[in-house]
């Protein structure tokens, strides 16, 4: 017979095991959209200890909704190889344009990243960072429900050698740094430059160019990169997001290798 207390103990014990095992990380990814998932997949495949913190219940970010709730997305030619690698089916629409079912894509990226070794903590918000000598060395986390309810509940901390801000348009980690840390970001103004209007062609190129370190120990990925460094949004074409996640992972992995 099933025992409700055993069920409860199993959930608490296994979750606490998982949480305690991920209090010190090679890389922490904030935001569970396509860029964050690809970054997590690549870092985990490289054998690094990596965890993702997503404030919402679901993983996949804006990809789930496709374009205006029509659940198809577009990727361009040079990003299709990432979907192929992660076993996401896609079809050619016309030369250089491929479509994929957004639900299939979101769920498959999540599954493949998890199977590669990425540990995902959903319903967890990052409310602050830990800074030592002008470098971010960890995250300050709390339950999203606490944040939503406005409760005065103190958070806990996670130490990370590197952080990837993949929180999309909001650029949440970068904005915390800009607001609370007495130092300049690695942007032209030293502040968050802000997102511009939709221009897919330029935005896709700039997403990759803007995927880089923005403060000591913190890299941007996906739409966060353009919001931080002041470029355009791109709508439901996701190739730049996928390539940005890959680039962020490569940069973090290379930095960790150089430090050994």
N, C-alpha and C positions, 0 to 999 in steps of 0.2 A: 504494500500500500504506500501511496505517496504521503510524505510527511511535510507539511507546510513549513515547519521550522528548519528542516534540512534544506529545503529549497531556498529559504531566506539566507541561511548560513552559507550555502554554496555561492550565491550571488555576491554577498559581502566579502567572503574570503577571497574569491577569485578576482574581484575588482580591486581589492586592496593589495593583493599580490602584484597585479598589473601596475597599479599606480606607484607603489613603492619601488618597483623595478625600473620605473621611468622618471625618477626624480633627478637623475643626472644623465644628460644626453650629449651625444655628439652634435645633434641638430634638432631644434624644435621648429615645427612649422605651425604658423598660426593662420587658420583659414583652410577650409576643406573643399575649395573649388578645383577646377581642372588643373590649374598651374600648381597648386599645393599638392594635389594627388600625384601628378607626374614627378614633382620634386621628391616627394616621399618614396615613390616607387624606385626612382633611380638611386637615391641614397641608401635605401634598404638593400637593394640589389648589390650595392658596393660593400655591404657588410657593416655599415655604420649603424649606430644606435640612434634611432630617430622616432619621434612621436609627433602627432598632429593634434592640435587643440581647435575644435570647432564649436562655436557658441550655439549653433542651431541643432535641432534634432537630426536633420538629414545631412548627408554629405553630398557634395556635388556643386554647390554654389548656384550660380545663375544658369548653369548648363541644363538643369532639369526642364526649364520652361521653354527651351528652344527659342524661337522668335515669336513674340506676342502670343504665347501659349500654344503655338503650333510646334509640336515636339520633334522638330528636326533641326539640326545644326549644320553648318558648313565649315569645312576645313580646306585649306589650299594644298597644293601639290607637295610642297616641301615639309609639311607637317603630317601628311598621311602616314609616313613611316612609323610615327609614334603610335598611331591607332593600330597599325598593322602589328607592331611589336606587342601591344597590349591586348591584341585579339578582339578589337572592336570592329564589327562589320561596317563597311561604308561603300557607297556606290558613286561612280562618276556621274556628275550631272552634265557638265560640258568640260572642255579641256581646261584643266587647272582647278576645277571646283569639284569637291566631293561632299556628299551628304551622309549623315549618320543619324539614327534615331537617338534623340537626346536622353531618353530613359535608359536605353541599352548602353549608351556611352557613359553616362554618369555611374550607373551601377557596376559596369565592367571595370572602369578605372578604379573605383573604390575596392572592388574585389581583388583586382590584380595587385594593387598597392598593398593591401592587407596581407595577401598571400606571399608577397615579396618580403614582408617583415615589418612594414609600417604599422605602428600601434596608434589607433585613433581613439581620442577621448572627445566624444560629442557632449553637447550641453555644458561645456566648460568655456568660460570667457577669460580672456587675458585683460586684466584691468591696469597693469603696470609692468614695468621692467626693473630688473636689478642692474645697476650700473656701478662699475669699479674702474676708476682711472680712465674716464671717457670711452668706456667700452661696455656694451651690454653683455652680461654674463648669465642672464636667466630671466624667467618670466614670473609674474605674480598672477595667480589664477584663482578663480572662484566659480561657484556654480552659476550658470546663466540665470537660473530661477531667482537666485539672491539678487543679482543685478536688476532683473526685471521688476522684482517686488520692491526694490529700493531699501532692502534690509541692511542694517548696520551689522554686518558679519565680516570679521577679518578673514583675509585670504591666506593661501598657502603659496609656496614657491617651488619652482623647478629650475635647476641649474642646467644651462646649455652652453656649449662652446660656441655655437652659432645659432642664429635665429633667421628664419625666412618669413617675411611678412607677405602673406598671400591672401590678405583680407579684402581684395578687390577695391571697388570705388572708395570705400571708407578709409583705407590705409591706416588701420587702427593702431598698430604698433608704432608706426612712424609718427603718427600724430601725438601719441603719448610722449614719445621722446622729444618732439618739438616743443610740447607744452611744458614738460616737467624737468627736462635735463638742461643744465646750464652749459650748453654747447651747441654748435651749428651742425646741421645736417650737411651731407656732401652734395647739396644742390646749389644752383647758381645763387640763390638768395639766402641759403642756409636754413630755409623754412620749407614747408610743404608747398610745392608750386601750384597744385590744384589741377583738376581735370578739365579738359576742354570738350567741346561738342563732338558729335559723331563724324568721323572721317576714316572709314575702314582701312583704306590703303595705307595712309600715313600712320594710323594707329597701330596696325599690325607690325610694321617695320620698327616703329619706335618702342613697342612693347619689348621687343628683344634687345634693342639698344639700351633701354632704361633698366634692364634687369642687371642690377649691380649692387655693390655695397653702398648703403646710404648713411650709415653710421657705424662706428666700430662694432664689428660682430653681427651686424644686421644687413641682410640682403632683401631686396624686393623681388617679387615675382608676379606675373599676370597683370591685371588691371591696376593693382597697387603701384606698379612701376610707373605707369603713365600718370596716375593721380599724384604720385610723389614728385616726379621730375617735370610735370607740366605738359603733357601731351594729350592726344585725343582719345575718345572711346571708339569702340569698333562694332558694337552690336553682336549679333549671333553668329559671327565667324570666329572660330576658336583655335585656329592654327597657331596664332601668336601666343595664346595662353599655354598651349602644350609645349611649344618650343621654349618659352620663358621658364616654365618649370624645369625643363631639362637643363637649361643654362644655369639657373640658380643652383641646382644640385651639383653640376660640374664645378662651379666656382667654390662652393662650400667644401666639396670633396678634395679639391686641389689645395685649398687653404689648410685643411686638416692634415693632408699628406705632407705639406711643406713644414708643418709644425712638429712632425714626429722626429 
